[in-house]
């Protein structure tokens, strides 16, 4: 879940003179730890402690070895013992907090990180992790202060800025949150979480050019990020960049053939650009997915009409009227199709029916059509 830099992994802690035997075992344990033989090192650290139970360096070294093996509860105990023997050891409290955090023992971790910070105010990573725990606990004000402190001290600025942005967003400070996300991107232009939060904010502000730029960056890192691609497709669409939007929606529906919203937007773009053959294909796909949605039949019939495929248009209009006999719009369109098929009597009947159902425009055509 978290990664930690073991910057004091095998450095001894010298407080008071220890027994020669315990020191010898301790030094041998350090060599095994350096060779990543952590089980062997733990055995030697334990022997060293057996010889001298008050040897803080041995507890500290054993804690680091156990932490390397992800035995966080036992490692926390060793760091706790180190801190008792050496109360000024800020690193022992820091690693104790880290192990407690990994074990989701958040309250104890908060205490340990606070002790580490008290002993060493420049221990910047402790601010970051304490802020993270407070964020998990939804204490966003305190978390914000810790992330700001971590930023001042230059610790993982892109992540600190990002988490600060999340906290500010939760506190309804959207403008400040946006600034934090943009600062995170400045610190690391390829930090995906911040890019994603930034693009969502820009989309809400209708800043579509920025959205397109951020999504393009995201797609260069994660080509399969379809959630981000949806934002770009919509941004292209709202910016009247129809060809680019169509290309994105083509990728989206190919990636997920059951993505109804993407199919709808793709079909609408096809109609708007008078690409009726593609529109017919799009609405056919939608009808397969949602056969009860009458709007798809209506829109496909329009595409058939625009491409002079009268028989197929008639089939869709017949289906519309069968499913909804009070659809005046469908009768009006079917009247025009009947006229193209030289079925004038049927065209007249449909136009009269459209008028009866409240489609007022039909009244203009009844005299000429029915006489």
N, C-alpha and C positions, 0 to 999 in steps of 0.2 A: 504493500500500500504506500509506504513512504521509503525514500532512500536517504541514507545518512552518510556523511563523509567522516570516516573514522580518523580524524586528524591527529589523535593521540593514541592510536590503536595499540602500539606496543612500547609506549614511552613509560618508563618507570616513575613512580612517585617516591621521592626521598623525604622522609620525615625524621625518623630516628633510626639509629643503627639496629639492624635486624640480625638474627642469628646467622652465622655463615652458611649453615645447612639450608635454611629457608631461602636465603639469597641465591645459593647455587641452584636449587630446584626452580626458583623463579626465573633465573636467567635461561635455564634449559627450556622452560615452558615458552619463553619469548621466542626462542629459535624455532620451536615447533609451530607456534602461531604464525611466524613469518613465512613458514613453509606451508601454511594453511592446513596443518594437521591439528585442527581444533580439538577433536576428541582426545588426542594425545596430550595436547597442551593443558586441557582441563584437568586431566589426571595429575600432571605435575604441579599445577597451581594448587590443586586440592592437597597434595602432599606437603607443599610449602606452607599452606595454611595449617595443616596438621602439626607441623613443627612449631609454627609461630602463629597462633590464632589472632594476633593483633597486627598482622602485616597487611596494611591497606593496599599496597601495590599488588599483592597476590589476589585479593578480592577483585580489584579493578581489572587486572589482566584476565581473570577467569570470567568476569562479567562481559568483557569484550569478546572473548572466545565464544561464550554462550550466545551472545547477540549475533555473532557471525553465523551461528547455526540456527538462528531465529527462535531460540528458546527464550523468548522475551520475559516470561514470568520469573524464571530462575535468574536471568541476567539482571533484572530489576532488583532482586534480593541482594545480589552481590554488589551492585552499585550503591544500594542503600547501606550496606555494611561499610563500604568504603567511606561514604559520607559521614557515618557515625564516628568512624575512627579518625577521619580528617574533615571536619565540618567546613573548612574553607575550600574544599575541592569542588569548584563549580562544575567541572566536567563530569564528576561522578553524579551530581544532581541532574545535569543535563541528559546524560545517557539513561539515567533512571527514568526520567520523564519520557524520553523517547520510547523506551521499552514498555512503559505503562501505556503510552499512547497506542503503540502497536497492539497491545492486548486489550485496547478499548477501555482501559481503566482511567477514564478521562479526569476524574476529580483528583486522583493521586498525581496524575501527570501534570496538572495545573500547578499543584503545590511544588512539585519537583522543579518545573521550569522557573517558577517564581523564585525559588531558592537559588537556582543557578544564576538568574539575572541579578539577584541581590548581591551575590558574591562577585559577579563579574558582569557589570552593566554593558560591556562590549561583546557579550556572547550573543551575537545577532541572530543566530539560528534559533535560539531559545524563544525570542520574540515571535518569530515566524510560526513556530509550532504551537506556542501558547495561543497565538491569534487563530490558528487553524482550529484548535479544540474549541475555543470560544465561538467560532463561527458554526461549528457542528452543533454546539449547544444553543445556537440562535441568539447568542449574546453579541449582537452585531456592533454595538457601540464600542465595547471593550476590544473586540476583535479588530475593529478599524484602527484603534489606537496602536495596537501591537503591530499591525501590518505597516502603518505609517512609520513606526520606530524602526522596523526592519528595513524599510526603504531608505530612511535617513542613513542607516549604517551600511547600505549597499548590499544587502543580502538577497540573492535571487530576485532581483527587482521585477522581472517580468511576472513571476508567480505572485510576488507580494502585491504588485499593482493589480493583478487580475483578481486576487481574493479580496483586496480592498474594494474593487469595483463591485463584486458580488455583495459585499456587506452594505455598501452605499445604496445599491439597487434595492436591497431588502428594506432599507431605511427610507425608501422613496426619495432618495437624492439622485435622481436620474442623470442630471447634467454632470454632477461630480463623478458618478459611476462611469459615465461615458468617457470622461477625461482620464480616469484611471485605466480603463480598457485600452484607450489609445496610447497611454504611456507604456502599458505592458507590451503593446505591439512595437513601439519605438525601441524598447529594450530588447525585444526579440521579434523581428518581423514575421517569423514563421510559427509563433505561438498560437496554436489552433484555438484553444478555448477563448482567448481574448479576441481573436478575429471573429469568432462566431458571435460572441456577445455584442461586439461592435457593429457587425452587419445587421443584427436584429434591431438594434437601436436606430441605425441609419435607415432601415426599411420603414420603421415607424415614423421617422421624420420625412419620409419620401425623398431621402437623399440617395437616389437610385444609382448614381454614378459611383459613389463610394461603396455601395453594396456590391456592385459589379466588380470593382477592383479587389475588394476583400475576398469575394467568392472565387475569383480567378486565382488568387494566391492560395486559398484553401485547396482548390482543385489541383493545383500544381503539386501539392504535398500529399493530398488524399484524393486521387482521381475517382474513388468510389463513394465519395461523400454526397449522396443524393439529396440529403436534407439541405445542404448548402446550395446545391444546384437548383433546387426549387426556388430559393430566394433570388438567384440570378435570373432564372427564367421569368419570374414575375416582374423583376426589375426591368428586364428587356421589354417585356410586354407593356408595362406602364410607361416606358420611355419611347414607345412606338418603334422599337427596333425589332420588327416582326420576324425578319429572317433569323436573327440571332436567337430570338425566343423560340421559334419553331425548332431550331437545331437542338436547343436544350431540352425541350419537351419530347423530342424524338428519343433522346438518350434516356430520359426519365421513364417513358412508357416501355422502352425496350428493357430497361433494368427491372421494372416492376409492371408487368402487363395488367395488373389489377389496380393500378393507381388511378382511380376514377377522376380525381381533381385534375391531374395532369392531362388525362385524355380530354376532359371538357375544355381546358384552355387550349390544348393543341387543336382541337376541332374548331373552336371559335376563331383561332388565328387562320386556319385553313379557309374558312368561310370569308373572313375579312380580306384575305389576300386573293380571293377568287380562285383558290386552288380546290376546285370542287371535287375532283377525283380523290384527293387526299381527305377532304372533309367527309366524303361518303364512307371511306375506309375507317375514319376515326369514329363516326357515329355508329357504324356497324359494330365496331369493337365495344362501344358503350352499350349498345342494345344487348349484346351478348352478356355483359356484366350486370346490367340492370334492365331486363326486358319490360318491366312495368313502368319505366319512366317515359311518359308520352312525349316529353320535349325532344328526346333523341329522334323519334320517328318524324316529328314535325321538322326538325332541322335537317334531317337527312332528305326529307321530301323537298325542302328548299334547294338543297344541293343538286338533287335529281332534276328539278325544274330548271335551275340555272344552266345545267348541262344538257337540257332538252331530252332527258331520259323519261319520257312521259309515262310509259307503262309502269316503270319502277316507282315513279312519284305517286302514281295512282294507287299502287299497292300499299305504300306507307300511309297515304291519306285514308284509304279504306280501313286500315288497321286503327288509325286514330279515331275515326268516327265510330267504329265498332266498339272501341273501348270507352269512348265518351261521345254519345250521340248529341250532346248539347254544345259541341265545340264549333261555334260559328266560324271561327277562323279557318278550321279545316274544311268546312263546306265551301267557303269562299275560294280557297286554293284549289279544291277539287273541281269546282266549277271551271276555273281557268284551264286546268288540265284536260277536262272533258272537252272543252272548246278546242284545244290543240289536237285532240283525238277525233275532232269533227263529230262529237256526240252532243249536238246542240240542245236537244230536249233535256238530256241529263244535266247539261251545264245550266240550263234555265232553272231546273228543279233545285239544284244545289245552291244557286244564287238566291232564290226565294227563301230557302231554308236558312241560309246565312243571315238574311235580313230579319227573319222571324226570331232568330236567336240573338238579335241585338247587334249584329255586325253592320253598323250604319252605312259603311262605304258601299255595301252591296246594293243599296237603293239606287245608286247612280247608274248601275249597269243593267238593272232589271228591264227597263223599257226597251233598250236596244237589243238586249240578248233574248228576251222572251217574246218579242214581236217579230 
